[in-house]
Amino acid sequence: MSTLDHKIDFAVVLSVTKANPNGDPLNGNRPRQNYDGHGEISDVAIKRKIRNRLQDAGESIFVQSDDRKTDGYKSLKERADSNPELEKILKPKNKDAGDFHDIACQEWLDVRSFGQVFAFKGTEISVGVRGPVAIHTATSVDPIDIASVQITKSVNSVTSDSRSSDTMGMKHRVDYGLYVFKGSINTQLAEKTGFTNEDAEKIKQALVTLFENDSSSARPEGSIEVHNVYWWEHQSKLGQYSSAKVHQSLDIKPKAEDPKCFEDYSVELHELDNLAVEVIDGQ
């Protein structure tokens, strides 16, 4: 497998219909918004979805969520210790961490893609990996309207609970929002982590199927749809254009006064000389 030898930029357009794409735990789990009222999905949440899709495809993932663990390890340190070479380096008396970076990148796809900080209690070393795949926060094209619905739990959690079984709660959702997030893959960092052209293809496929196998009460099946993935492959390591100029070549504007579906928006892609773009329909 060959190390990535050309810069890549990408953008993803997705819609949210009666769902909460990314709740804010500091705000009652309401869908995230910026100060202008536009909806947001954090880059951390997007990377979690990508990791899940890669894990579903059988890839080795270091940062696994507890409800999707496939190896039985209870912590990141246990997972790191499962590799005999890394376990030897992590021993308290061993302060030589020179090979840790390369072994971890070779072992886990998400480490060589997004990077990772390895700093565990009881060890005297700390290793930081900078990953080549950078992802922006997703932002809605228009300000979003958040609907709040009161819900009721009609059963006691424990037998000794003396309160009424009817307990009130709230659920929040975005009625409709069209979101866009952008990203890039840096060749200099790819060389350091061993990120390959084949790895880039796996990231692209994960973006296309980003919300598959991700349903929950906050995100019912089909409520979040990836419409298009835009994938620019430059002809050199540094690229013909800056990522900002590439990302700005995608122009999305509402056609209706109160957009309620993807067809209510116009999506225009301004071509850049000598830079081809692959447009992939979401699945």
N, C-alpha and C positions, 0 to 999 in steps of 0.2 A: 504494500500500500504506500502511495506517495504522499508526502506532506503537502498540504494545501499551498499552491504556488501562485495564487491570484486572489486579489481582494474580492469580497462579495458583499453586496448590500441587499437588503430585503425589506418588504413591507407587507403587512397583513391587514385586510379589511374584514371585520366581523360585525354581526348585528346581535343585539340582545333584545329579546321579546318576553316581557313578563317574567323576569329572572333577576337574580342578584349575582352579577358576575364576580364581584370581589367585595365582601363586606368589610367595614372598618370596625374592629373590635373596640376602639376607643370612642365610637359614636353609635353605640347600640346595634352594631352590625349592619348599619345602613350602607347602601352602595356608596362607594367612594366618590367624592366630588372635589374639584378644586374650587378656589374662591370665586371663579367666574361661573360656577354652576355646571361645568362640563364634567361628565363622568370619567372615572379613571379605573384602570386595572393595573396594579403594581407590577413592575418587572419581576419581582420575586414570585408573584402568583403565576405569571406567564411561564417562568422557568420551571415552576412546579408542574405545570401541565405538560411541558416538553419532556421533563424527566419521566412523568408517568407514561407518556406515549412511547418513549424509548424503552422503558422497562417492559411495557406490554409487548414490544417487539423482540424481547429477549436480550436486550443489551444489559451490560453490567453497570449498575448505578450505585453511587456511593451514598448520596442523600436521598434515602427512601422514606416516604411518610409511613407512620406507624400502621395505618390501615391497609397499606399495600406492600408490606414487607414480604420478600420472597426467600430470604435466607435465614430468618429466625433470630438475627442479632438484635439486641435491645438498645444499642447505642452506636454512635459513629465510631467510638473508640473500639468497641467489640468488632465492628466491621473492619477497621484498620488492622487490628490485631490478628484477624483471620488470615492475613497475608504473612507468611513466616518471615519474609525479608523485612517488611515494615515493622513487625513485632520486635524483631531484633534491634532495629534502629531506635525504636521507642523506649527501650529499656533504660531505666534511670542512669545507669553508669555509661551508657553509650551516647555521646554527644555529637557523633558524626552523622549529620543529616544530609550529606552531599547527594546521596542516591535516592533519598526519600521522594523528592519531587518527580523524578523520572519514573520510578516504580508506580507511584500513585496515578500518574497520567496514563501509563500503559494499562493499568488495571481497570480504571473506571472512565467511561465515556463522558459523564457529566463533569468530572474533574478536569479533563483535558479540553472540555468545551467552555465551561463557565468559570473554572477556577475553584479554589477552595482553600480555607485556612485550617491547617491541622495544628491545633493547640489543645492538648488534653490535660486534665488534672492528673498529677502524679508523674508527668514526664517533664524533662528539662529542655526539650526542644520545641520550637514552633516553626512550622514550614508554611509558607504562603505560595499558592499557585495562582498566577494571573491567566485567566482563560481568554481565548481569542473571540468568543461569541459575546457580543454586547447587545443588549435589548433595552429599548426605551419603555417608559410607562405608556400603556395604551390610553388614548384620550378620545372622548366622543366628539364627533364633528360639531354637534349642537349641544347646548345645555340640556340636561336630562330632567324629566319629571319622575320623582320618586313617590310611589304609592305605598302607603302603610296599611296593613290589615291586622286587625286584632284577632288573636287566636285563643283558644281555650283548651287547657289540659283537663280532662274529665276523670282522672284517676290519680290516687295518691301514689307518691313515689315509694314510701315505706309504710309499713303497717302502723307504726306508732305515731304517724303524722296526724296531729289533732285538728289541723286546718281542713277546710272544705276541699274536696277533691277538685273542684273547679278553680283552676289557676289561670289568670290572664297572662297573655304574652303578646308580642308583636312580631310580624314578619314584614320585611321591606323588599320592594322590587322596583326595577326599572321597567316602565311600560314599553318603551321602545327607545333604542339608542344605537347609532352606528359608530363603532369604535375603529380606530386605526392605531397600530403600533409598528415601529420601525426598528431596524437593527443592522448590524454589520459583523463581518468576520475579518479579523486582522491577521495578515500573513506573518508578521514578525512574531506575534505571540503564538501563532499556530506552530511555527518552527520550534519554539521552546517547549511546547506541551506535546508535540507529536500529532497534532490534529491534522487529519488527512482529507483528501478530496472525497473519500467514501464517507467520512464522518459528516462532512458538509451536506452530502446527499441525504443522510439520515435525519439531520436537523430539518432540511427542507420538507421531507415527508411528514415529520412530526408537526410542522406548522400547518400543513394542509389538513391534518386530522386532529387538530389541537384539542377539541372538546369531545372527542369520541370516548366512550367508556368513562364519562366524568359526571354522570347525572347525580342529582341529589334533590332534596326538597327545595333548596334555594335555586337550583339550576335543573329544572325538569328536562328530560330528553328532548332535544330539538329546539330548546329555547335560546341557545347560543349557536350561531351558524357562521362558519368561516366562508366568506363569499369568494375572495381572491387572495392568492399569494403572489406578490411581485418579487422576482428574483433576478438581480443584476449581477452578472459575472464579468469583472474587469479583465483586461488583457495583460495586466502586470501586477506585481506585488503591491505597489502603492496605489494603483488604479488611475484611470484617466481623469476622474472627477472626485471631488470631496464627497463624503457621505451626505453632507447637508444638501449639496446641489442635487444629488441623485434622489434623495427623499423628497425634495421639493418639486421634483418633476411629476409627482403624483398629486393631482388637484381634485379634491372632492368637495362639492357644494350642493346644498339642498335645492331641489327644483320646486318643491311645494312649500307653502307657508308653515305648515305643521306636518313635517314628514312622519309617516307611520310605517314605512317599509323601505326596503333597499331600492326599489324602483323609483322612490321619491327623491333620489339623489342622482346627480350627474358625476360620473367618474371619468376624468380626463388624464391621459398619460402623455406628457410632453417628451418626445423622443430626444435623446442626447446622441450626438455624433459618435460613431464607432463604439457605442455601448448598447448591446442587445439586452432585451429584457424578456424573461420567460414569465408569462401570466398563467397561473394554474388555478383552475376552479376548485373551490373547497368541496369536501366530501361530506 
